[in-house]
Amino acid sequence: MQTVIGAGDFKAKCLQLLDDVAEQREPLIITKRGKPVAKLVPVEPELQLFGALKGSVVGETDIVSPIDVEWKAAK
């Protein structure tokens, strides 16, 4: 659910509302005379490159033993 606030209230409580949007990760619609004029959305967190793929690679311990499946290329 999106929170809606009037521009006058937004002006008076701007800093607290910025903190709330960042903490709750929910957008805030700002209206003027009852009509939406702006949308305040949280910034996506930065992706850390170091360690981004941690846990995504599976290690195989035995890569030289034969398998039970005959390959077409081995014929």
Backbone atoms as SQL, in Angstrom:
CREATE TABLE atoms (id INTEGER PRIMARY KEY, chain TEXT, resi INTEGER, resn TEXT, atom TEXT, x REAL, y REAL, z REAL);
INSERT INTO atoms VALUES
  (1, 'A', 1, 'MET', 'N', 0.845, -1.184, 0.000),
  (2, 'A', 1, 'MET', 'CA', 0.000, 0.000, 0.000),
  (3, 'A', 1, 'MET', 'C', 0.886, 1.241, 0.000),
  (4, 'A', 2, 'GLN', 'N', 0.512, 2.222, -0.818),
  (5, 'A', 2, 'GLN', 'CA', 1.289, 3.448, -0.909),
  (6, 'A', 2, 'GLN', 'C', 0.697, 4.505, 0.021),
  (7, 'A', 3, 'THR', 'N', 1.580, 5.227, 0.687),
  (8, 'A', 3, 'THR', 'CA', 1.170, 6.299, 1.570),
  (9, 'A', 3, 'THR', 'C', 1.033, 7.571, 0.763),
  (10, 'A', 4, 'VAL', 'N', 0.005, 8.333, 1.053),
  (11, 'A', 4, 'VAL', 'CA', -0.251, 9.595, 0.352),
  (12, 'A', 4, 'VAL', 'C', -0.187, 10.721, 1.374),
  (13, 'A', 5, 'ILE', 'N', 0.472, 11.826, 0.985),
  (14, 'A', 5, 'ILE', 'CA', 0.600, 12.975, 1.878),
  (15, 'A', 5, 'ILE', 'C', 0.502, 14.253, 1.056),
  (16, 'A', 6, 'GLY', 'N', -0.096, 15.273, 1.637),
  (17, 'A', 6, 'GLY', 'CA', -0.200, 16.570, 0.975),
  (18, 'A', 6, 'GLY', 'C', 1.143, 17.281, 0.952),
  (19, 'A', 7, 'ALA', 'N', 1.334, 18.160, -0.023),
  (20, 'A', 7, 'ALA', 'CA', 2.606, 18.864, -0.184),
  (21, 'A', 7, 'ALA', 'C', 2.950, 19.709, 1.046),
  (22, 'A', 8, 'GLY', 'N', 1.955, 20.345, 1.653),
  (23, 'A', 8, 'GLY', 'CA', 2.204, 21.163, 2.845),
  (24, 'A', 8, 'GLY', 'C', 2.713, 20.328, 4.005),
  (25, 'A', 9, 'ASP', 'N', 2.092, 19.160, 4.227),
  (26, 'A', 9, 'ASP', 'CA', 2.556, 18.252, 5.285),
  (27, 'A', 9, 'ASP', 'C', 3.932, 17.693, 4.951),
  (28, 'A', 10, 'PHE', 'N', 4.160, 17.399, 3.673),
  (29, 'A', 10, 'PHE', 'CA', 5.468, 16.894, 3.266),
  (30, 'A', 10, 'PHE', 'C', 6.558, 17.927, 3.558),
  (31, 'A', 11, 'LYS', 'N', 6.261, 19.183, 3.254),
  (32, 'A', 11, 'LYS', 'CA', 7.242, 20.255, 3.490),
  (33, 'A', 11, 'LYS', 'C', 7.590, 20.357, 4.976),
  (34, 'A', 12, 'ALA', 'N', 6.585, 20.224, 5.826),
  (35, 'A', 12, 'ALA', 'CA', 6.805, 20.350, 7.269),
  (36, 'A', 12, 'ALA', 'C', 7.556, 19.151, 7.853),
  (37, 'A', 13, 'LYS', 'N', 7.384, 17.971, 7.259),
  (38, 'A', 13, 'LYS', 'CA', 7.947, 16.744, 7.830),
  (39, 'A', 13, 'LYS', 'C', 8.936, 16.062, 6.884),
  (40, 'A', 14, 'CYS', 'N', 9.505, 16.800, 5.980),
  (41, 'A', 14, 'CYS', 'CA', 10.327, 16.255, 4.904),
  (42, 'A', 14, 'CYS', 'C', 11.430, 15.315, 5.394),
  (43, 'A', 15, 'LEU', 'N', 12.241, 15.740, 6.322),
  (44, 'A', 15, 'LEU', 'CA', 13.381, 14.932, 6.759),
  (45, 'A', 15, 'LEU', 'C', 12.938, 13.621, 7.402),
  (46, 'A', 16, 'GLN', 'N', 11.902, 13.670, 8.223),
  (47, 'A', 16, 'GLN', 'CA', 11.399, 12.449, 8.848),
  (48, 'A', 16, 'GLN', 'C', 10.801, 11.507, 7.800),
  (49, 'A', 17, 'LEU', 'N', 10.094, 12.064, 6.823),
  (50, 'A', 17, 'LEU', 'CA', 9.498, 11.238, 5.773),
  (51, 'A', 17, 'LEU', 'C', 10.574, 10.570, 4.918),
  (52, 'A', 18, 'LEU', 'N', 11.664, 11.279, 4.649),
  (53, 'A', 18, 'LEU', 'CA', 12.778, 10.685, 3.910),
  (54, 'A', 18, 'LEU', 'C', 13.346, 9.485, 4.667),
  (55, 'A', 19, 'ASP', 'N', 13.515, 9.638, 5.965),
  (56, 'A', 19, 'ASP', 'CA', 14.004, 8.535, 6.789),
  (57, 'A', 19, 'ASP', 'C', 13.025, 7.363, 6.788),
  (58, 'A', 20, 'ASP', 'N', 11.726, 7.656, 6.866),
  (59, 'A', 20, 'ASP', 'CA', 10.703, 6.609, 6.875),
  (60, 'A', 20, 'ASP', 'C', 10.707, 5.809, 5.569),
  (61, 'A', 21, 'VAL', 'N', 10.808, 6.509, 4.439),
  (62, 'A', 21, 'VAL', 'CA', 10.822, 5.831, 3.140),
  (63, 'A', 21, 'VAL', 'C', 12.061, 4.950, 3.021),
  (64, 'A', 22, 'ALA', 'N', 13.199, 5.448, 3.461),
  (65, 'A', 22, 'ALA', 'CA', 14.436, 4.661, 3.400),
  (66, 'A', 22, 'ALA', 'C', 14.354, 3.433, 4.302),
  (67, 'A', 23, 'GLU', 'N', 13.761, 3.559, 5.453),
  (68, 'A', 23, 'GLU', 'CA', 13.679, 2.462, 6.419),
  (69, 'A', 23, 'GLU', 'C', 12.635, 1.427, 6.023),
  (70, 'A', 24, 'GLN', 'N', 11.454, 1.880, 5.627),
  (71, 'A', 24, 'GLN', 'CA', 10.342, 0.975, 5.334),
  (72, 'A', 24, 'GLN', 'C', 10.359, 0.444, 3.910),
  (73, 'A', 25, 'ARG', 'N', 11.171, 1.073, 3.026),
  (74, 'A', 25, 'ARG', 'CA', 11.294, 0.665, 1.629),
  (75, 'A', 25, 'ARG', 'C', 9.957, 0.718, 0.898),
  (76, 'A', 26, 'GLU', 'N', 9.091, 1.681, 1.279),
  (77, 'A', 26, 'GLU', 'CA', 7.780, 1.864, 0.659),
  (78, 'A', 26, 'GLU', 'C', 7.707, 3.251, 0.028),
  (79, 'A', 27, 'PRO', 'N', 7.132, 3.386, -1.177),
  (80, 'A', 27, 'PRO', 'CA', 7.029, 4.696, -1.819),
  (81, 'A', 27, 'PRO', 'C', 6.034, 5.614, -1.113),
  (82, 'A', 28, 'LEU', 'N', 6.185, 6.899, -1.362),
  (83, 'A', 28, 'LEU', 'CA', 5.320, 7.922, -0.776),
  (84, 'A', 28, 'LEU', 'C', 4.824, 8.818, -1.909),
  (85, 'A', 29, 'ILE', 'N', 3.513, 8.963, -2.029),
  (86, 'A', 29, 'ILE', 'CA', 2.917, 9.822, -3.045),
  (87, 'A', 29, 'ILE', 'C', 2.658, 11.190, -2.433),
  (88, 'A', 30, 'ILE', 'N', 3.111, 12.248, -3.106),
  (89, 'A', 30, 'ILE', 'CA', 2.924, 13.617, -2.635),
  (90, 'A', 30, 'ILE', 'C', 1.874, 14.271, -3.529),
  (91, 'A', 31, 'THR', 'N', 0.850, 14.863, -2.881),
  (92, 'A', 31, 'THR', 'CA', -0.247, 15.457, -3.636),
  (93, 'A', 31, 'THR', 'C', -0.293, 16.967, -3.443),
  (94, 'A', 32, 'LYS', 'N', -0.894, 17.617, -4.408),
  (95, 'A', 32, 'LYS', 'CA', -1.138, 19.046, -4.335),
  (96, 'A', 32, 'LYS', 'C', -2.594, 19.247, -4.755),
  (97, 'A', 33, 'ARG', 'N', -3.373, 19.779, -3.827),
  (98, 'A', 33, 'ARG', 'CA', -4.817, 19.940, -4.022),
  (99, 'A', 33, 'ARG', 'C', -5.499, 18.622, -4.381),
  (100, 'A', 34, 'GLY', 'N', -5.033, 17.548, -3.732),
  (101, 'A', 34, 'GLY', 'CA', -5.652, 16.236, -3.906),
  (102, 'A', 34, 'GLY', 'C', -5.185, 15.442, -5.118),
  (103, 'A', 35, 'LYS', 'N', -4.329, 16.035, -5.966),
  (104, 'A', 35, 'LYS', 'CA', -3.852, 15.340, -7.160),
  (105, 'A', 35, 'LYS', 'C', -2.375, 14.968, -6.988),
  (106, 'A', 36, 'PRO', 'N', -2.010, 13.744, -7.322),
  (107, 'A', 36, 'PRO', 'CA', -0.609, 13.325, -7.177),
  (108, 'A', 36, 'PRO', 'C', 0.306, 14.146, -8.089),
  (109, 'A', 37, 'VAL', 'N', 1.407, 14.620, -7.518),
  (110, 'A', 37, 'VAL', 'CA', 2.370, 15.402, -8.301),
  (111, 'A', 37, 'VAL', 'C', 3.772, 14.815, -8.246),
  (112, 'A', 38, 'ALA', 'N', 4.062, 13.998, -7.247),
  (113, 'A', 38, 'ALA', 'CA', 5.396, 13.421, -7.115),
  (114, 'A', 38, 'ALA', 'C', 5.311, 12.097, -6.373),
  (115, 'A', 39, 'LYS', 'N', 6.341, 11.288, -6.597),
  (116, 'A', 39, 'LYS', 'CA', 6.435, 9.998, -5.917),
  (117, 'A', 39, 'LYS', 'C', 7.846, 9.880, -5.364),
  (118, 'A', 40, 'LEU', 'N', 7.947, 9.690, -4.067),
  (119, 'A', 40, 'LEU', 'CA', 9.223, 9.518, -3.395),
  (120, 'A', 40, 'LEU', 'C', 9.437, 8.020, -3.208),
  (121, 'A', 41, 'VAL', 'N', 10.500, 7.488, -3.819),
  (122, 'A', 41, 'VAL', 'CA', 10.772, 6.053, -3.754),
  (123, 'A', 41, 'VAL', 'C', 12.150, 5.819, -3.146),
  (124, 'A', 42, 'PRO', 'N', 12.337, 4.690, -2.464),
  (125, 'A', 42, 'PRO', 'CA', 13.651, 4.401, -1.888),
  (126, 'A', 42, 'PRO', 'C', 14.657, 4.044, -2.983),
  (127, 'A', 43, 'VAL', 'N', 15.904, 4.370, -2.752),
  (128, 'A', 43, 'VAL', 'CA', 16.978, 4.038, -3.682),
  (129, 'A', 43, 'VAL', 'C', 17.328, 2.569, -3.501),
  (130, 'A', 44, 'GLU', 'N', 17.552, 1.880, -4.625),
  (131, 'A', 44, 'GLU', 'CA', 17.949, 0.476, -4.557),
  (132, 'A', 44, 'GLU', 'C', 19.337, 0.378, -3.923),
  (133, 'A', 45, 'PRO', 'N', 19.534, -0.602, -3.064),
  (134, 'A', 45, 'PRO', 'CA', 20.859, -0.755, -2.446),
  (135, 'A', 45, 'PRO', 'C', 21.897, -1.096, -3.496),
  (136, 'A', 46, 'GLU', 'N', 23.127, -0.612, -3.293),
  (137, 'A', 46, 'GLU', 'CA', 24.205, -0.880, -4.226),
  (138, 'A', 46, 'GLU', 'C', 24.603, -2.343, -4.152),
  (139, 'A', 47, 'LEU', 'N', 24.842, -2.925, -5.311),
  (140, 'A', 47, 'LEU', 'CA', 25.276, -4.308, -5.384),
  (141, 'A', 47, 'LEU', 'C', 26.782, -4.360, -5.166),
  (142, 'A', 48, 'GLN', 'N', 27.206, -5.115, -4.196),
  (143, 'A', 48, 'GLN', 'CA', 28.623, -5.290, -3.932),
  (144, 'A', 48, 'GLN', 'C', 29.166, -6.346, -4.890),
  (145, 'A', 49, 'LEU', 'N', 30.188, -5.991, -5.679),
  (146, 'A', 49, 'LEU', 'CA', 30.739, -6.938, -6.636),
  (147, 'A', 49, 'LEU', 'C', 31.537, -8.035, -5.946),
  (148, 'A', 50, 'PHE', 'N', 32.304, -7.677, -4.922),
  (149, 'A', 50, 'PHE', 'CA', 33.098, -8.676, -4.222),
  (150, 'A', 50, 'PHE', 'C', 32.158, -9.573, -3.419),
  (151, 'A', 51, 'GLY', 'N', 32.127, -10.844, -3.740),
  (152, 'A', 51, 'GLY', 'CA', 31.283, -11.802, -3.030),
  (153, 'A', 51, 'GLY', 'C', 29.882, -11.924, -3.592),
  (154, 'A', 52, 'ALA', 'N', 29.588, -11.269, -4.720),
  (155, 'A', 52, 'ALA', 'CA', 28.236, -11.303, -5.281),
  (156, 'A', 52, 'ALA', 'C', 27.834, -12.713, -5.721),
  (157, 'A', 53, 'LEU', 'N', 28.792, -13.528, -6.118),
  (158, 'A', 53, 'LEU', 'CA', 28.484, -14.885, -6.584),
  (159, 'A', 53, 'LEU', 'C', 28.728, -15.956, -5.527),
  (160, 'A', 54, 'LYS', 'N', 28.958, -15.536, -4.298),
  (161, 'A', 54, 'LYS', 'CA', 29.234, -16.487, -3.226),
  (162, 'A', 54, 'LYS', 'C', 28.085, -17.481, -3.086),
  (163, 'A', 55, 'GLY', 'N', 28.431, -18.756, -3.090),
  (164, 'A', 55, 'GLY', 'CA', 27.429, -19.804, -2.938),
  (165, 'A', 55, 'GLY', 'C', 26.743, -20.213, -4.226),
  (166, 'A', 56, 'SER', 'N', 27.087, -19.603, -5.350),
  (167, 'A', 56, 'SER', 'CA', 26.408, -19.919, -6.599),
  (168, 'A', 56, 'SER', 'C', 27.143, -20.968, -7.428),
  (169, 'A', 57, 'VAL', 'N', 28.356, -21.341, -7.041),
  (170, 'A', 57, 'VAL', 'CA', 29.138, -22.325, -7.782),
  (171, 'A', 57, 'VAL', 'C', 29.188, -23.625, -6.981),
  (172, 'A', 58, 'VAL', 'N', 28.919, -24.721, -7.668),
  (173, 'A', 58, 'VAL', 'CA', 28.947, -26.028, -7.035),
  (174, 'A', 58, 'VAL', 'C', 30.254, -26.706, -7.418),
  (175, 'A', 59, 'GLY', 'N', 30.970, -27.202, -6.449),
  (176, 'A', 59, 'GLY', 'CA', 32.221, -27.891, -6.703),
  (177, 'A', 59, 'GLY', 'C', 32.003, -29.384, -6.853),
  (178, 'A', 60, 'GLU', 'N', 32.680, -29.990, -7.816),
  (179, 'A', 60, 'GLU', 'CA', 32.609, -31.435, -8.026),
  (180, 'A', 60, 'GLU', 'C', 33.954, -32.012, -7.613),
  (181, 'A', 61, 'THR', 'N', 33.936, -32.984, -6.725),
  (182, 'A', 61, 'THR', 'CA', 35.191, -33.495, -6.187),
  (183, 'A', 61, 'THR', 'C', 35.878, -34.488, -7.119),
  (184, 'A', 62, 'ASP', 'N', 35.132, -35.311, -7.841),
  (185, 'A', 62, 'ASP', 'CA', 35.729, -36.325, -8.709),
  (186, 'A', 62, 'ASP', 'C', 35.344, -36.042, -10.156),
  (187, 'A', 63, 'ILE', 'N', 36.279, -35.486, -10.916),
  (188, 'A', 63, 'ILE', 'CA', 35.961, -35.121, -12.302),
  (189, 'A', 63, 'ILE', 'C', 36.628, -36.043, -13.320),
  (190, 'A', 64, 'VAL', 'N', 37.352, -37.068, -12.884),
  (191, 'A', 64, 'VAL', 'CA', 38.050, -37.942, -13.815),
  (192, 'A', 64, 'VAL', 'C', 37.474, -39.355, -13.892),
  (193, 'A', 65, 'SER', 'N', 36.686, -39.781, -12.972),
  (194, 'A', 65, 'SER', 'CA', 36.100, -41.126, -12.999),
  (195, 'A', 65, 'SER', 'C', 35.082, -41.227, -14.128),
  (196, 'A', 66, 'PRO', 'N', 35.003, -42.445, -14.737),
  (197, 'A', 66, 'PRO', 'CA', 34.005, -42.627, -15.809),
  (198, 'A', 66, 'PRO', 'C', 32.585, -42.552, -15.256),
  (199, 'A', 67, 'ILE', 'N', 31.671, -42.197, -16.132),
  (200, 'A', 67, 'ILE', 'CA', 30.256, -42.155, -15.753),
  (201, 'A', 67, 'ILE', 'C', 29.544, -43.337, -16.396),
  (202, 'A', 68, 'ASP', 'N', 28.327, -43.610, -15.985),
  (203, 'A', 68, 'ASP', 'CA', 27.573, -44.765, -16.469),
  (204, 'A', 68, 'ASP', 'C', 26.870, -44.503, -17.798),
  (205, 'A', 69, 'VAL', 'N', 26.983, -43.330, -18.329),
  (206, 'A', 69, 'VAL', 'CA', 26.286, -42.980, -19.554),
  (207, 'A', 69, 'VAL', 'C', 27.288, -42.994, -20.710),
  (208, 'A', 70, 'GLU', 'N', 26.904, -43.685, -21.812),
  (209, 'A', 70, 'GLU', 'CA', 27.786, -43.698, -22.980),
  (210, 'A', 70, 'GLU', 'C', 27.476, -42.493, -23.850),
  (211, 'A', 71, 'TRP', 'N', 28.496, -41.782, -24.227),
  (212, 'A', 71, 'TRP', 'CA', 28.320, -40.582, -25.038),
  (213, 'A', 71, 'TRP', 'C', 28.353, -40.950, -26.524),
  (214, 'A', 72, 'LYS', 'N', 27.605, -40.229, -27.290),
  (215, 'A', 72, 'LYS', 'CA', 27.567, -40.433, -28.730),
  (216, 'A', 72, 'LYS', 'C', 28.950, -40.161, -29.332),
  (217, 'A', 73, 'ALA', 'N', 29.684, -39.208, -28.800),
  (218, 'A', 73, 'ALA', 'CA', 31.002, -38.847, -29.320),
  (219, 'A', 73, 'ALA', 'C', 32.045, -39.931, -29.030),
  (220, 'A', 74, 'ALA', 'N', 31.795, -40.812, -28.058),
  (221, 'A', 74, 'ALA', 'CA', 32.748, -41.852, -27.693),
  (222, 'A', 74, 'ALA', 'C', 32.630, -43.068, -28.593),
  (223, 'A', 75, 'LYS', 'N', 31.657, -43.131, -29.486),
  (224, 'A', 75, 'LYS', 'CA', 31.442, -44.292, -30.386),
  (225, 'A', 75, 'LYS', 'C', 32.367, -44.249, -31.571);
